[in-house]
Every structure is written in C-alpha cells, then in structure tokens.
Amino acid sequence: MKRKRREYPLIHETTFHNMSEQNLEFRDVMYRIERFIAQDPRAVYDLVITTDAQTHSGHTKFVSYIVVYRVGRGAWLCSRQVILPREIYSVQEKLSLETSYSQEIAAQFGYAERSLLEDIIVPYLDQGADIRFIVDIDGGTGAKNKTAAYISEMVGRIEAMGLIARVKPESVMVSIADRDTKKPYRLRVASNT
C-alpha cells in the first residue's frame, strides 16, 4: 500500500517576524530599522535582503531575511517565509524564485524609504557613516557551482533595481536564511494576546 503524501497549502507570508516580535507589517519593519540606525548614525550599515530555499517532502520552503548590519557591531533582522506546495529540484527555478522573493521585499524599499534611512546618516558622512542596499544571492560563479550559468541574469535583475548584488562567497547573509529553511515547516499563528 502506497503511503499518501501530506498536502501542504501555499503560504506566502506578507508579515515579518524575529525572535521577539510576530506579524510585523513593513511599516513596522521600517520603524525598527530607522530606530536601529538612529542609535548610531555615525556607523556603516549594510541593509541586506536575502532568500534561501530548501526542498522537503511535498513542499519547498523559502525564507527571506532583512538584515540591517551595523558593520562590526551588531545587527537587527527579521524574516518571512513562503511555502510552495510542490518540490522544486530545478536549480534554475529555485534560484530564480529566491531572487524574485528578495526582489519583492527590496521593491518595498522605494525612493522614499531609502531617502528616510539615508537622511539619518547624512549629517555624519564626513565621519564615515554610510548605508548600502544589498541583495545577497544564493549562488556563485565558481566552475563547480551549479548556479554559475544563471548568476549573471540574477545579478542583472538586482542591479536593474539600483541595488548591489552579492554572490558567493561574498553573499554571507544567505547562511542566516539557510538555517531556517532546514527547520520543519510550521504555520505561524497570530496570538490573541
């Protein structure tokens, strides 16, 4: 007798969460990023968006992160997940979807949002303050890397948005998302308290 596979629903979270907060709307995320940068406006910041995926039995789990890294001195981060109810084994499709989910989040950091964050550090530019908007791609150009054939397309998509694209080995923030993709699927439920 063949065992029936568990059906997974399509879940595309639109809210973010971190270790201490759930159901953060993008405006909440922006407020926390502003507050984090304002704590030390003389620092150098990398605002990094990244997505990784892992195929599990019956579904593929994508986890996207927004990481605001105060270079050398800490970070604030949050994530969201997308569950596709099918197994994706194509390297090209998986990489393309990872890039698309990162682009979806990056698009929320429009001109007004970027300007708001830049305005916090502008008075301190002569003291070394800076902010860079980056998308880390889970692929590399090495000869043995399965993603190498698709990297130029993914980098082009990110650079067309006016963002910096990083690939392996420079795309270090992907490792944060990688850990979450390996965890078992779970549906986050909003608490009533």
Buried (B, 14 or more C-beta within 10 A) or exposed (E): EEEEEEEBEEBEBEBBBBEEEEBBEBEBBBEBBBEBBEEBBEBBBBBBBBBBBBBBEBBBBBBBBBBBBBEEEEBBBBBBBBBBEEEBEEBBEBBBBBBBBBBBBBEEBEEEBBEBBBEBBEEBEEEEBBBBBBBBBBBBEEEEBEBBEBBEEBBEBBEEBEBBBBBBEEBBBBEBBBEBBEEEBEEEEEEEE
